[in-house]
């Protein structure tokens, strides 16, 4: 169980770190195409794999803890975690698609607006991640 929980927490830390780094680069790029590209690639190369590791660890913990057993009641904090993870995955994919189009348009001197949208969505994911951290640590009933 300890390795499963470690995997989940490590993935969550990588995901949040990737979101913070990518969002920061996008926010402070001030039109610099290199920083905008780096911000996008940070989201793609760090945040996305972090999500995969986090979700893999979450399912592993759920299996070992017996939360998915027949007739087992699902704790509130687990439901909050799933809602945040599922919505976060969808928003992260939207961020990567919008940001990818924006990076591609940077070649023509356009695309900064799309990358600002990617920044806004990634900040929304970060806010949701704070809710998940609260739910996982406080375990509300």
C-alpha positions in Angstrom: 0.0 0.0 0.0 2.9 2.4 0.8 4.3 2.1 -2.7 0.9 2.6 -4.3 0.3 5.8 -2.2 3.9 7.0 -2.9 3.2 6.5 -6.7 -0.1 8.5 -6.4 1.5 11.3 -4.4 4.6 11.5 -6.7 2.4 11.7 -9.8 0.3 14.4 -8.2 3.4 16.4 -7.3 4.7 16.0 -10.8 1.4 17.1 -12.3 1.1 20.2 -10.0 4.8 21.0 -10.6 4.3 20.8 -14.4 1.1 22.9 -14.2 2.9 25.6 -12.0 6.0 25.7 -14.2 4.1 25.7 -17.5 1.6 28.3 -16.3 4.4 30.5 -15.0 6.2 30.4 -18.3 3.1 31.2 -20.2 2.2 34.0 -17.8 5.6 35.7 -17.8 6.5 35.1 -21.4 5.3 38.6 -22.4 5.1 37.7 -26.0 8.5 35.9 -26.1 7.8 33.0 -28.5 10.6 30.8 -26.9 9.1 31.1 -23.5 5.6 30.5 -24.8 6.8 27.3 -26.5 8.6 26.2 -23.4 5.5 26.7 -21.3 3.4 24.6 -23.6 6.0 21.8 -23.8 6.3 21.8 -20.1 2.6 21.2 -19.8 2.9 18.4 -22.4 6.1 16.7 -21.2 5.7 17.1 -17.4 2.0 17.7 -16.5 0.5 15.0 -18.8 2.9 12.2 -17.6 2.3 13.3 -14.0 -1.4 12.9 -14.5 -0.9 9.4 -15.8 1.3 8.4 -12.9 -1.1 10.0 -10.4 -4.1 8.3 -11.8 -2.3 4.9 -12.0 -1.3 5.3 -8.3 -4.9 6.3 -7.4 -6.3 3.1 -8.9 -3.6 1.0 -7.3 -4.4 2.5 -3.8 -8.1 2.0 -4.4 -7.5 -1.7 -5.2 -5.2 -2.3 -2.2 -7.5 -0.4 0.2 -10.6 -2.3 -0.9 -12.6 0.7 -1.9 -13.8 -0.9 -5.1 -14.9 -4.2 -3.4 -18.5 -5.4 -3.9 -20.8 -3.3 -1.7 -18.1 -1.1 -0.3 -19.2 2.5 0.4 -17.2 5.2 -1.4 -15.9 7.8 0.9 -16.7 11.5 0.1 -13.0 12.4 -0.3 -12.5 9.6 -2.9 -15.5 10.9 -4.9 -14.1 14.4 -4.8 -10.7 13.1 -6.0 -12.3 11.3 -8.9 -14.4 14.3 -10.0 -11.3 16.6 -9.9 -9.1 14.0 -11.7 -11.7 13.4 -14.4 -12.5 17.0 -15.0 -8.7 17.8 -14.7 -7.9 15.3 -17.4 -10.5 16.7 -19.8 -9.3 20.3 -19.1 -5.7 19.3 -19.5 -6.4 17.7 -22.9 -8.3 20.9 -23.9 -5.3 22.9 -22.7 -2.9 20.9 -24.7 -5.0 21.0 -27.9 -5.6 24.8 -27.6 -1.9 25.4 -26.6 -0.7 23.2 -29.4 -2.6 25.1 -32.0 -1.3 28.4 -30.4 2.3 27.2 -30.6 1.8 26.2 -34.2 0.4 29.6 -35.0 3.3 31.4 -33.3 5.3 30.8 -36.6 2.9 33.3 -38.3 3.1 35.8 -35.4 -0.3 34.7 -34.1 -1.5 32.3 -31.4 -0.7 34.3 -28.3 -4.4 34.5 -27.5 -4.8 30.7 -27.6 -1.8 30.3 -25.3 -3.4 32.8 -22.9 -6.5 30.6 -23.0 -4.3 27.6 -22.2 -2.9 29.5 -19.3 -6.3 30.3 -17.9 -7.4 26.7 -18.2 -4.2 25.4 -16.5 -4.8 27.8 -13.6 -8.3 26.4 -13.3 -6.8 22.9 -13.1 -4.5 24.1 -10.4 -7.4 25.5 -8.4 -9.2 22.2 -8.7 -6.0 20.4 -7.6 -6.0 22.5 -4.4 -9.6 21.2 -3.7 -8.3 17.6 -4.3 -5.4 18.1 -1.9 -7.8 19.4 0.7 -10.1 16.4 0.2 -7.3 13.9 0.3 -5.7 15.3 3.4 -8.8 16.3 5.4 -10.9 13.4 4.3 -14.4 15.0 4.8 -17.3 12.7 5.4 
